[in-house]
Structure formats: C-alpha cells, structure tokens
Amino acid sequence: MMHVDGRMATYLMIIRNYIDGKDITCQLSGHAACVYAIVPSMLNRECHIALPCKGDRTIAFAQDNEIIFTLIPEMLPDFIQGIQYEQEHEWGLPFFTKLKEEYFLKPKYKAFGEKIGLDLNQSPPRPQQYEKF
C-alpha cells in the first residue's frame, strides 16, 4: 500500500491496464481507508485504490492530492515490465503537456462526434509544429 499523488495514480493505473487490459474497480468511502485499500486486494489478489480517510489525514498526514494505491507482491514483475514498456515508448513519467492549436481525432472518435451532431469541419486542422517534449 502506498500513498501517491493523482499523476502517479494515473500512471500506475495505465500500467495495470497494460498488464492484461483490465481496469481497477473499487469502492470509495470517507472512512476506513486501510480496510478499503488492503482487504479487497488480499481477497481478490488484485490492485485497489482508496481515498485517504480522516485517520490517514490526522495521524498519517495524508495530503489533499494523495490517493492510496495497493499493489500485490505477485504483480510486481508485471509492473516492472509495464514501467519499462512505458519508458521505451515515451509514455513514462514525467508526463509532458502537449499544447496544440488543433487536436487530430482518431477515426472512431470523429465518427462518434459526427453521430452526435458535432460539426467537426468548423475549424479544420492546420499544419503545426510538433514538439516531442
């Protein structure tokens, strides 16, 4: 069990998804974070996420930007492989913000936008200078 910020929690969830395509499902509560973070992981042998409770905030000094991420030891080799994969494909930490005047939609997103009535030709994409970082 580790306290991580939102950015790291997103990264860990992406790696969890990389392992077998499954998302993390969890139950959130304002109390008993240690129970909600550890017990489901032990019972289901799966990662889990919890929000810090009052005890975490008053005794363990959890901050407003922290989330609890539980990783079972058996998954550690898969997580290490996922981290290596993400780094090799430049998806690792730190996340870089990409500011673009226009964002090119993937075909399925564009088709969905057209189905719901969006005018996607209103502002046609123009050539842009792409900066890797």
C-alpha positions in Angstrom: 0.0 0.0 0.0 1.4 3.4 -0.9 0.2 6.9 -0.9 0.7 8.5 -4.3 -0.4 11.8 -6.0 -3.0 11.8 -8.7 -0.4 11.9 -11.5 1.3 8.8 -10.2 -2.0 7.1 -9.6 -2.9 7.6 -13.2 0.5 6.2 -14.3 0.0 3.1 -12.1 -3.5 2.5 -13.4 -2.2 2.8 -17.0 0.5 0.2 -16.2 -2.2 -2.0 -14.5 -4.2 -1.8 -17.7 -1.1 -2.6 -19.8 -0.7 -6.0 -18.0 -4.0 -7.6 -19.1 -6.3 -4.8 -20.3 -8.4 -4.8 -17.1 -9.3 -1.6 -15.2 -9.3 -1.3 -11.5 -12.7 -1.3 -9.8 -13.1 -0.1 -6.3 -15.4 1.1 -3.6 -14.7 4.6 -2.3 -15.5 5.7 1.2 -14.7 8.5 3.6 -13.7 6.2 6.4 -11.5 3.1 7.0 -9.2 3.6 4.1 -6.8 1.0 5.3 -9.6 -1.6 5.2 -10.8 -0.5 1.7 -7.2 -0.4 0.4 -5.9 -3.7 1.8 -8.7 -6.2 2.3 -10.0 -6.2 -1.3 -6.5 -6.7 -2.6 -5.8 -9.6 -0.3 -9.2 -11.3 -1.0 -9.2 -10.7 -4.8 -5.4 -10.7 -5.4 -5.8 -7.5 -7.4 -4.7 -3.9 -7.2 -7.0 -1.4 -5.5 -7.4 2.3 -4.9 -8.8 4.1 -1.9 -9.0 7.7 -0.8 -7.3 8.7 2.5 -9.8 8.8 5.4 -9.8 11.0 8.4 -7.3 8.8 10.2 -4.9 8.9 7.3 -5.2 12.7 7.3 -4.9 13.3 11.0 -2.5 10.5 12.0 -0.5 9.8 8.8 -0.6 13.4 7.5 -2.1 12.4 4.1 -2.4 15.4 1.9 -5.3 16.6 -0.4 -3.6 15.3 -3.5 -2.9 11.8 -2.3 -4.6 8.5 -3.3 -3.8 5.1 -1.9 -2.8 2.5 -4.4 -2.4 -1.1 -3.3 -0.3 -3.5 -5.4 0.0 -7.2 -4.5 3.6 -8.5 -4.5 2.9 -11.2 -7.2 2.2 -8.4 -9.7 5.5 -6.6 -9.1 7.3 -8.2 -12.0 4.5 -7.3 -14.4 4.5 -3.7 -13.1 8.3 -3.5 -13.7 7.8 -4.8 -17.2 5.0 -2.3 -17.8 7.1 0.6 -16.5 9.9 -0.5 -18.9 7.5 -0.7 -21.8 6.0 2.8 -21.0 9.5 4.3 -20.7 10.6 2.8 -24.1 7.5 4.2 -25.8 7.9 7.6 -24.1 4.7 7.3 -22.0 6.6 7.2 -18.7 7.0 9.8 -16.1 7.1 12.7 -16.1 4.0 13.4 -18.2 4.5 16.2 -20.6 1.8 18.6 -21.6 1.1 18.8 -25.3 -0.2 22.2 -26.3 -1.6 22.1 -29.9 -3.8 24.6 -31.7 -5.8 21.6 -33.1 -6.0 18.0 -32.0 -6.5 15.4 -34.6 -9.2 13.0 -33.6 -8.8 9.2 -34.1 -11.3 7.9 -36.7 -13.6 6.3 -34.2 -13.8 9.5 -32.1 -14.5 11.5 -35.2 -17.3 9.1 -36.3 -18.8 9.3 -32.8 -18.7 13.1 -32.9 -20.5 13.2 -36.2 -23.1 10.7 -34.9 -24.0 13.1 -32.0 -24.2 16.1 -34.3 -20.9 17.8 -33.8 -19.6 19.9 -36.8 -16.1 18.7 -36.9 -15.3 20.8 -40.0 -15.9 24.0 -38.2 -12.2 24.6 -37.6 -10.2 22.4 -39.9 -6.8 21.2 -38.6 -3.9 23.2 -39.9 -0.2 22.1 -40.1 1.5 22.5 -36.8 5.0 22.3 -35.4 5.1 19.2 -33.2 7.4 19.3 -30.2 8.3 15.9 -28.7 8.8 17.4 -25.3 
